[in-house]
């Protein structure tokens, strides 16, 4: 390895928060990563990281070197990207985080097709609903389903996502059909995760409505909540990409259909001020084109 590779390893140690984690992300032996860091420090004649039993901390020299090293590697990536635009196969490793339900149900076939088009590219896919720290975990891309507001990341919309308030016909027969948003407070509510404490709707006159939630059951998985709603355990607000089959079969029906629910979207995100490699751009373009006329879960 040359100095450029040692710089890459140094950056990964800093961003991963330790030598062991960096070694795991780069698929290298921990001893090899430690040796490369020592080589870099020896060449520079200064200590970049202070090692303690619990963690590594940047020295002042290390902080300055890290800030400049990022710019150097981004410039190298950008120059490589210019040559890649002339053609050639995509290769290397592409590390991607995708949400569990959307990833398994709707992204899997698209990612399979993408992998077949680019056999020299190694895809590492993390299925998780948690909010990942892309830089610390060494990810190239992450997909999030939200109303994106974080200015520290760059994003591109992949596909719009509709959300609906739902219940089973059996539940509505037992507890009554809500006619007004005030009626929702008298119903059982299924909540997503531990942090969803309100439902937000827009009434037929355009007024914004916020419904405080105090339901008995919450979960961090939409498929589970969908099944609980089908089984009659309460009202649930879900993306239609989760509930579409239940809606088609009649196992779930929309509640307060005259009300609007703010739409969200699936985004591809990547760190701000980082050059986006060709392999990432090509995947994003592929997915945008894949879903452009293929939002099949809303065709009912």
SVG drawing of the C-alpha trace seen along z (x, -y; Angstrom):
<svg xmlns="http://www.w3.org/2000/svg" viewBox="-70 -25 79 36">
<polyline fill="none" stroke="black" stroke-width="0.4" points="0.0,0.0 1.1,-3.6 0.5,-6.7 -2.8,-7.3 -4.1,-4.0 -2.7,-4.7 -4.6,-8.0 -7.8,-6.2 -7.3,-3.8 -6.6,-6.8 -9.9,-8.5 -11.8,-5.2 -10.3,-4.8 -11.4,-8.3 -14.9,-8.0 -15.5,-4.5 -14.4,-5.5 -11.7,-2.9 -9.2,-0.5 -11.3,2.6 -14.4,1.1 -12.4,-0.3 -10.8,3.1 -14.2,4.8 -15.6,2.3 -12.6,2.5 -12.3,6.3 -8.7,6.1 -7.0,7.6 -6.9,5.3 -3.1,5.7 -2.8,4.6 -4.8,1.4 -2.7,0.6 0.4,1.1 -0.7,-1.2 -1.6,-3.9 1.8,-3.6 3.5,-3.8 1.6,-7.0 2.5,-8.6 6.1,-7.6 6.2,-9.1 4.7,-12.4 6.8,-12.4 3.8,-13.2 1.1,-11.5 -2.3,-11.7 -4.3,-9.7 -4.1,-9.4 -4.7,-5.8 -6.5,-5.0 -8.0,-1.7 -11.4,-2.9 -11.1,-5.0 -9.0,-6.9 -8.9,-10.7 -7.5,-13.0 -4.5,-15.1 -4.5,-18.7 -2.2,-17.6 -4.5,-14.7 -7.5,-16.9 -5.8,-19.2 -4.5,-16.3 -8.0,-14.7 -9.6,-17.8 -7.1,-18.1 -7.1,-14.4 -10.8,-14.4 -10.4,-17.1 -7.5,-15.2 -9.5,-12.0 -12.5,-13.7 -10.4,-15.3 -8.9,-11.9 -12.4,-10.4 -13.6,-13.2 -10.7,-12.8 -11.3,-9.0 -15.0,-9.8 -14.1,-11.9 -12.3,-9.0 -15.1,-6.6 -17.6,-8.7 -15.8,-7.7 -17.1,-4.2 -15.9,-1.0 -17.4,1.4 -18.4,0.5 -16.5,2.5 -15.5,2.3 -17.7,2.4 -20.9,0.4 -22.2,0.3 -25.9,-0.5 -28.4,-0.7 -32.1,-0.2 -35.2,-0.2 -36.4,3.3 -40.0,3.5 -39.5,1.4 -36.1,3.0 -37.3,6.6 -40.7,6.1 -39.8,3.6 -36.1,2.9 -34.9,6.6 -35.9,7.3 -34.5,4.0 -31.2,4.6 -31.0,8.1 -31.5,6.7 -28.8,4.0 -26.4,6.6 -26.9,8.7 -26.1,5.6 -22.9,5.0 -21.3,8.4 -18.0,6.9 -19.6,4.7 -19.9,6.2 -23.1,5.0 -23.1,4.9 -26.6,4.3 -27.7,3.6 -31.4,4.0 -32.3,1.8 -34.9,-0.8 -32.5,-2.6 -31.2,-6.1 -27.7,-5.1 -24.6,-7.3 -23.3,-6.9 -19.8,-8.3 -19.2,-6.3 -20.4,-3.1 -18.6,-3.5 -21.7,-3.5 -21.8,-4.9 -25.6,-5.3 -28.6,-5.0 -32.3,-4.9 -34.7,-6.7 -38.4,-7.1 -39.4,-10.4 -40.0,-14.1 -36.4,-14.9 -35.3,-18.0 -31.7,-17.3 -29.4,-19.8 -26.2,-17.9 -27.0,-15.3 -27.6,-15.4 -30.5,-13.5 -32.3,-12.5 -36.0,-11.4 -36.4,-7.8 -40.2,-7.4 -43.1,-9.2 -44.7,-7.4 -48.4,-7.6 -49.6,-7.1 -53.1,-6.1 -55.0,-5.7 -56.4,-2.2 -58.5,0.3 -60.0,3.7 -63.8,3.9 -64.2,6.1 -62.6,3.5 -64.8,0.8 -67.9,2.9 -67.1,3.4 -65.9,-0.1 -67.7,-2.3 -66.5,-4.2 -64.8,-7.6 -66.7,-10.4 -64.5,-13.3 -60.9,-13.5 -62.1,-14.1 -63.5,-10.5 -60.0,-9.1 -59.3,-9.8 -61.9,-7.2 -60.3,-4.4 -57.4,-2.0 -54.3,-3.2 -51.3,-1.3 -48.1,-3.4 -44.9,-3.1 -41.9,-2.9 -41.6,-4.6 -41.4,-8.1 -44.6,-8.4 -46.8,-10.4 -49.0,-12.2 -50.8,-11.6 -50.9,-14.6 -53.8,-15.1 -55.4,-17.8 -59.2,-18.1 -61.5,-18.6 -61.3,-22.3 -57.5,-22.4 -57.0,-22.7 -54.1,-20.9 -55.0,-18.4 -52.7,-16.7 -54.0,-13.7 -52.3,-12.7 -51.6,-9.0 -51.9,-6.9 -52.4,-3.4 -51.8,-0.2 -49.4,1.2 -46.4,-0.1 -43.7,1.6 -40.7,0.6 -41.9,2.7 -44.7,1.7 -45.4,5.2 -46.2,6.3 -48.4,3.3 -50.2,4.0 -51.0,7.5 -52.2,6.3 -54.5,3.9 -55.8,6.7 -56.4,8.7 -58.6,5.9 -56.3,4.4 -56.8,0.8 -56.3,-2.0 -52.9,-2.3 -51.2,-4.9 -49.0,-3.1 -47.3,-3.7 -49.3,-2.0 -46.3,-0.1 -46.8,2.0 -50.6,2.2 -51.3,2.4 -52.2,6.1 -54.4,5.8 -56.2,2.9 -56.6,4.8 -58.1,7.8 -60.3,5.7 -58.6,6.9 -58.0,3.2 -59.9,0.1 -59.1,-3.6 -60.4,-5.6 -61.5,-9.3 -60.8,-9.0 -61.7,-12.7 -58.8,-13.7 -55.3,-14.1 -52.1,-12.8 -48.9,-14.6 -47.0,-12.5 -43.4,-11.3 -40.8,-9.8 -38.1,-7.3 -34.8,-9.1 -31.2,-8.0 -29.0,-10.0 -25.3,-10.6 -23.0,-12.8 -22.8,-16.5 -19.5,-17.7 -18.5,-14.3 -17.9,-13.4 -20.5,-10.9 -18.8,-8.0 -20.0,-6.7 -21.2,-3.4 -23.5,-5.3 -24.8,-7.6 -25.5,-4.7 -27.5,-2.9 -29.6,-6.0 -30.3,-6.6 -31.2,-2.9 -33.7,-3.0 -35.3,-6.3 -35.9,-4.8 -37.1,-1.5 -39.8,-3.1 -40.7,-5.9 -43.7,-4.0 -43.8,-1.1 -45.4,-2.2 -47.5,0.9 -48.5,0.8 -50.7,-2.3 -52.4,-0.9 -55.6,0.3"/>
</svg>
